[in-house]
């Protein structure tokens, strides 16, 4: 990282230096080496006053961007040279073609909100699901381009829930797309899944008294692999990534091949327990600014909705979810290898700067105190109420202060509102805005076509012209795409007992 990490900061600093030099040059007047021209006293003072006005304006602009410049100045002194591909990495354009595989109960809703806001700020297009799939790409079915709303094409970002299908995503996205996902420690994740989907997953629902201990004592007594939503009850990460959730633990070669394929496809695998450290690596991978990775934790459960885990329970969870455990162990170690290569102290400094800036943003939106979590019933704005999966689980959210409109501009209010907007509401709002943009663009094209002879506009769902005339590409037989001939839950194939047109419950939000 360097002082050049932001073109805005570079411009401001350049303007300051130029203004200071010019002001000093005019203020000290002509030198002996210059051609002496007659300059009146009044003219000289006019020049000085003019430059003073410029200097004041530049300083005001500098103060306006003070938070960002503070970040870049401190980063200049505490920089992480190992993170830079070249000395002027800050001048590289931000990478905007991103697929984020949103896994379940891993803080992925927080990450999705971050990506939604980045897309809006940079006028990018987010691929969104068709109406029949609600806010997910017809999960738990394997992803296909047919589940993408045609008016959200061609996309820059994909981040709503799906079951990963590499071949279909390659047809949809540009060749320079970067793939990112996030994992979570198996014990905490499975406890969260058991609590959150207790009323939807039959494998959980049939357990007496909703006892996690009882399920783990005899999982095969309750678990039915081909039931609807059985993917929440075993190796959920593996299933989301397109793999075979029911592959026997003794099949070591499959597990190794699957991990290797995930590592090959995904440029970064984040770890939710080290969310901020993961964001630092993501920021540099995508050449983003600090402002692009600010966030508020979303879709959280109350402490009373969580169950503590003994070491024995954690061991049973890892044994039952052995593929997920191997994924987590591998990529947790991989994350720390990346941090070690950069320098732990250096990454820690960036994390500190991130948290300090985030705290300033929270005070800006919520006043001096940090935002207070509220139950859904306490949140007055329905656009901010998180969905409640059942009466046994309390999902909390946030509400904006009542007097925010008195002291905030409309732009500030919109920023704060989007920071805390739940997944379902944000997806609907984003779809509305992109539909409006599509209509305006279409009207402009129609007007142009009325004055010239042009070819008919293509309406194919595919992004790349080279692929438009080709038939759908079958998913490759790789572990990450889940299309191996021996896979019971191969990508593009539907498990017995699941309606191929029926997505998971339309209100389900899956995050931390």
ZAMARGU-4260 file (C-alpha; in steps of 0.2 Angstrom, whole numbers, plus 5000, padded with zeros to 4 digits):
<rodrens>
0) 5000/5000/5000 | 5006/5018/4997 | 5001/5036/4996 | 4995/5032/4979 | 4982/5019/4984
5) 4969/5032/4980 | 4968/5043/4964 | 4958/5056/4974 | 4971/5057/4988 | 4985/5059/4974
10) 4975/5073/4966 | 4973/5082/4982 | 4991/5081/4987 | 4997/5086/4970 | 4985/5101/4971
15) 4991/5106/4988 | 5010/5105/4983 | 5006/5115/4967 | 4996/5128/4976 | 5010/5130/4990
20) 5023/5132/4977 | 5014/5144/4966 | 5008/5155/4981 | 5026/5156/4987 | 5033/5160/4970
25) 5020/5175/4967 | 5021/5180/4985 | 5040/5183/4985 | 5038/5192/4968 | 5050/5193/4953
30) 5068/5187/4956 | 5084/5194/4948 | 5085/5180/4935 | 5068/5185/4927 | 5064/5198/4914
35) 5058/5213/4923 | 5042/5219/4917 | 5032/5233/4924 | 5020/5226/4937 | 5009/5237/4947
40) 5006/5235/4966 | 4988/5232/4963 | 4990/5219/4950 | 5002/5209/4962 | 4990/5210/4976
45) 4976/5203/4965 | 4987/5188/4961 | 4991/5185/4979 | 4972/5186/4984 | 4968/5174/4970
50) 4980/5161/4975 | 4975/5163/4993 | 4957/5159/4988 | 4964/5144/4978 | 4974/5138/4993
55) 4959/5139/5005 | 4948/5129/4992 | 4961/5116/4991 | 4962/5114/5010 | 4943/5113/5011
60) 4944/5099/4999 | 4958/5091/5008 | 4948/5091/5024 | 4932/5085/5016 | 4942/5069/5011
65) 4951/5069/5028 | 4946/5051/5033 | 4952/5044/5017 | 4969/5054/5016 | 4972/5049/5034
70) 4970/5031/5029 | 4982/5033/5014 | 4995/5043/5024 | 4996/5031/5038 | 4997/5016/5026
75) 5011/5025/5017 | 5021/5024/5033 | 5015/5007/5038 | 5014/5000/5021 | 5013/4982/5015
80) 5025/4981/5000 | 5022/4962/4998 | 5004/4966/4994 | 5008/4977/4979 | 5010/4970/4962
85) 5020/4986/4957 | 5024/5003/4965 | 5009/5012/4958 | 4996/4999/4962 | 4984/5012/4968
90) 4983/5019/4950 | 4976/5002/4944 | 4957/5002/4940 | 4946/4993/4953 | 4942/4976/4948
95) 4923/4975/4945 | 4920/4957/4938 | 4917/4946/4954 | 4908/4930/4958 | 4906/4928/4977
100) 4899/4911/4981 | 4887/4915/4995 | 4888/4900/5007 | 4876/4897/5021 | 4879/4903/5039
105) 4896/4910/5036 | 4894/4929/5037 | 4890/4929/5019 | 4875/4941/5020 | 4887/4954/5027
110) 4899/4951/5012 | 4884/4952/5000 | 4878/4969/5007 | 4896/4975/5004 | 4896/4969/4986
115) 4879/4977/4983 | 4884/4994/4989 | 4900/4993/4978 | 4890/4989/4963 | 4878/5004/4966
120) 4892/5016/4969 | 4901/5011/4953 | 4886/5009/4942 | 4889/4990/4940 | 4876/4977/4936
125) 4872/4963/4948 | 4865/4947/4941 | 4849/4944/4951 | 4837/4929/4951 | 4821/4927/4941
130) 4805/4930/4951 | 4801/4911/4952 | 4817/4909/4962 | 4814/4924/4974 | 4831/4930/4981
135) 4841/4914/4977 | 4846/4907/4960 | 4834/4893/4962 | 4844/4885/4976 | 4846/4870/4980
140) 4846/4867/4961 | 4863/4869/4952 | 4865/4886/4945 | 4860/4889/4927 | 4860/4905/4917
145) 4841/4902/4915 | 4839/4907/4933 | 4846/4925/4930 | 4834/4939/4927 | 4836/4944/4909
150) 4836/4963/4913 | 4851/4961/4925 | 4862/4956/4910 | 4876/4957/4906 | 4882/4956/4925
155) 4898/4962/4933 | 4894/4954/4950 | 4886/4938/4956 | 4883/4936/4974 | 4865/4928/4978
160) 4864/4911/4985 | 4867/4897/4972 | 4874/4879/4971 | 4890/4882/4962 | 4892/4877/4943
165) 4908/4883/4936 | 4903/4879/4918 | 4887/4889/4918 | 4896/4904/4927 | 4909/4904/4914
170) 4896/4906/4901 | 4888/4921/4910 | 4904/4930/4916 | 4919/4939/4908 | 4935/4929/4906
175) 4944/4941/4919 | 4931/4937/4933 | 4938/4934/4950 | 4930/4920/4961 | 4929/4922/4980
180) 4920/4912/4993 | 4919/4911/5012 | 4920/4896/5025 | 4917/4894/5043 | 4923/4883/5057
185) 4912/4867/5055 | 4906/4866/5074 | 4900/4884/5075 | 4892/4883/5057 | 4883/4867/5060
190) 4876/4873/5077 | 4869/4888/5067 | 4862/4878/5053 | 4853/4866/5066 | 4846/4881/5075
195) 4841/4891/5059 | 4834/4878/5048 | 4826/4867/5062 | 4808/4870/5055 | 4813/4867/5037
200) 4825/4853/5036 | 4816/4837/5040 | 4832/4829/5046 | 4832/4841/5060 | 4813/4843/5062
205) 4811/4825/5067 | 4824/4825/5081 | 4815/4824/5098 | 4815/4841/5107 | 4826/4848/5094
210) 4841/4841/5102 | 4857/4844/5093 | 4865/4831/5105 | 4852/4818/5100 | 4855/4821/5082
215) 4874/4819/5083 | 4872/4803/5093 | 4863/4794/5079 | 4863/4805/5064 | 4858/4791/5051
220) 4843/4789/5061 | 4836/4806/5057 | 4846/4810/5041 | 4838/4806/5024 | 4850/4811/5010
225) 4837/4813/4996 | 4824/4824/5006 | 4821/4842/5003 | 4834/4853/5011 | 4845/4838/5017
230) 4860/4849/5011 | 4858/4859/5027 | 4860/4843/5038 | 4877/4837/5031 | 4892/4845/5022
235) 4883/4860/5018 | 4899/4869/5012 | 4903/4855/5000 | 4886/4855/4993 | 4886/4874/4990
240) 4903/4872/4981 | 4895/4859/4969 | 4902/4844/4978 | 4895/4827/4984 | 4889/4830/5002
245) 4887/4811/5005 | 4903/4805/4998 | 4910/4793/5011 | 4923/4800/5023 | 4935/4785/5018
250) 4935/4791/5000 | 4951/4801/5003 | 4955/4804/4985 | 4939/4812/4982 | 4941/4824/4996
255) 4959/4829/4990 | 4953/4832/4972 | 4939/4842/4978 | 4949/4853/4989 | 4962/4855/4975
260) 4948/4860/4962 | 4941/4873/4974 | 4958/4880/4977 | 4961/4881/4958 | 4944/4890/4954
265) 4944/4903/4969 | 4957/4916/4970 | 4952/4919/4988 | 4943/4909/5001 | 4939/4920/5016
270) 4937/4913/5033 | 4923/4921/5043 | 4932/4919/5060 | 4945/4931/5052 | 4933/4942/5042
275) 4943/4958/5043 | 4960/4950/5039 | 4951/4941/5024 | 4944/4958/5019 | 4962/4966/5019
280) 4967/4952/5007 | 4952/4955/4996 | 4955/4973/4995 | 4972/4971/4987 | 4966/4957/4976
285) 4953/4968/4968 | 4963/4985/4970 | 4949/4992/4980 | 4949/5006/4993 | 4946/5006/5011
290) 4928/5013/5009 | 4924/4998/4998 | 4926/4986/5012 | 4917/4994/5026 | 4902/4984/5034
295) 4890/4981/5048 | 4887/4963/5054 | 4870/4957/5047 | 4858/4943/5051 | 4864/4939/5068
300) 4856/4928/5081 | 4853/4933/5099 | 4865/4925/5112 | 4849/4916/5119 | 4847/4908/5101
305) 4864/4900/5102 | 4870/4884/5110 | 4887/4882/5117 | 4897/4867/5111 | 4908/4855/5121
310) 4924/4848/5113 | 4915/4831/5112 | 4901/4839/5101 | 4913/4848/5090 | 4922/4832/5087
315) 4905/4823/5082 | 4901/4838/5071 | 4918/4837/5062 | 4916/4818/5060 | 4898/4820/5053
320) 4904/4834/5041 | 4921/4827/5037 | 4922/4835/5019 | 4917/4852/5026 | 4930/4850/5040
325) 4944/4846/5027 | 4939/4861/5017 | 4940/4872/5032 | 4956/4866/5038 | 4965/4868/5021
330) 4959/4885/5018 | 4961/4891/5035 | 4979/4886/5034 | 4980/4894/5016 | 4973/4911/5023
335) 4987/4912/5036 | 5000/4907/5024 | 4995/4922/5013 | 4995/4933/5029 | 5012/4927/5034
340) 5019/4930/5016 | 5013/4948/5018 | 5018/4950/5036 | 5006/4948/5051 | 5010/4964/5058
345) 5007/4973/5042 | 4990/4965/5040 | 4986/4969/5058 | 4989/4988/5055 | 4977/4987/5040
350) 4964/4979/5050 | 4966/4992/5064 | 4964/5006/5051 | 4949/4997/5044 | 4941/4996/5061
355) 4945/5014/5066 | 4937/5020/5050 | 4922/5009/5052 | 4919/5016/5070 | 4919/5033/5063
360) 4906/5028/5050 | 4895/5020/5064 | 4896/5036/5074 | 4891/5046/5058 | 4876/5035/5055
365) 4870/5031/5073 | 4877/5045/5083 | 4890/5044/5097 | 4885/5026/5102 | 4887/5011/5092
370) 4871/5004/5083 | 4860/4995/5095 | 4854/4978/5089 | 4835/4977/5089 | 4822/4963/5087
375) 4812/4963/5072 | 4796/4969/5082 | 4806/4984/5088 | 4811/4990/5070 | 4799/5002/5064
380) 4805/5003/5046 | 4799/4987/5038 | 4813/4988/5025 | 4825/4985/5039 | 4817/4970/5048
385) 4826/4954/5046 | 4816/4938/5043 | 4813/4927/5057 | 4815/4908/5053 | 4805/4902/5068
390) 4799/4906/5085 | 4814/4897/5092 | 4827/4909/5084 | 4828/4928/5086 | 4837/4936/5071
395) 4841/4954/5076 | 4844/4970/5065 | 4846/4988/5066 | 4835/5004/5065 | 4841/5022/5060
400) 4840/5036/5073 | 4823/5045/5072 | 4832/5062/5070 | 4844/5056/5056 | 4834/5066/5043
405) 4838/5083/5052 | 4856/5082/5051 | 4860/5071/5036 | 4860/5074/5018 | 4849/5062/5007
410) 4866/5054/5001 | 4871/5050/5019 | 4854/5043/5023 | 4855/5032/5009 | 4872/5025/5013
415) 4867/5022/5031 | 4851/5014/5026 | 4860/5002/5014 | 4873/4997/5027 | 4859/4989/5038
420) 4847/4983/5025 | 4843/4964/5025 | 4847/4953/5011 | 4829/4950/5004 | 4824/4969/5004
425) 4841/4974/4997 | 4839/4961/4983 | 4821/4968/4978 | 4827/4986/4979 | 4842/4982/4968
430) 4831/4973/4955 | 4819/4988/4954 | 4833/5000/4951 | 4841/4989/4938 | 4825/4987/4929
435) 4822/5006/4928 | 4840/5007/4921 | 4836/4994/4909 | 4820/5003/4903 | 4829/5019/4901
440) 4843/5011/4891 | 4831/5002/4880 | 4822/5018/4876 | 4838/5027/4871 | 4842/5012/4860
445) 4825/5012/4852 | 4827/5031/4848 | 4843/5028/4840 | 4837/5014/4830 | 4823/5024/4823
450) 4835/5035/4814 | 4847/5022/4807 | 4846/5004/4800 | 4853/4992/4813 | 4853/4974/4817
455) 4840/4968/4829 | 4845/4968/4847 | 4850/4951/4854 | 4841/4945/4869 | 4851/4930/4874
460) 4855/4926/4892 | 4873/4923/4888 | 4886/4937/4891 | 4899/4933/4878 | 4896/4934/4859
465) 4907/4919/4856 | 4896/4908/4866 | 4879/4914/4861 | 4877/4903/4846 | 4883/4887/4855
470) 4872/4875/4864 | 4873/4875/4883 | 4890/4868/4889 | 4888/4853/4901 | 4897/4855/4917
475) 4914/4848/4918 | 4917/4832/4928 | 4926/4840/4942 | 4924/4840/4961 | 4920/4858/4961
480) 4906/4857/4948 | 4899/4842/4956 | 4897/4833/4940 | 4907/4817/4942 | 4898/4802/4936
485) 4899/4794/4954 | 4892/4809/4963 | 4875/4807/4971 | 4872/4825/4970 | 4880/4830/4954
490) 4878/4848/4948 | 4863/4850/4935 | 4855/4834/4942 | 4841/4835/4955 | 4841/4824/4970
495) 4826/4812/4971 | 4811/4820/4980 | 4816/4838/4976 | 4804/4848/4965 | 4816/4855/4951
500) 4806/4871/4950 | 4804/4874/4969 | 4817/4885/4977 | 4821/4885/4995 | 4808/4895/5006
505) 4808/4912/4999 | 4812/4921/5015 | 4827/4911/5020 | 4842/4922/5024 | 4858/4913/5026
510) 4872/4922/5035 | 4882/4922/5050
</rodrens>
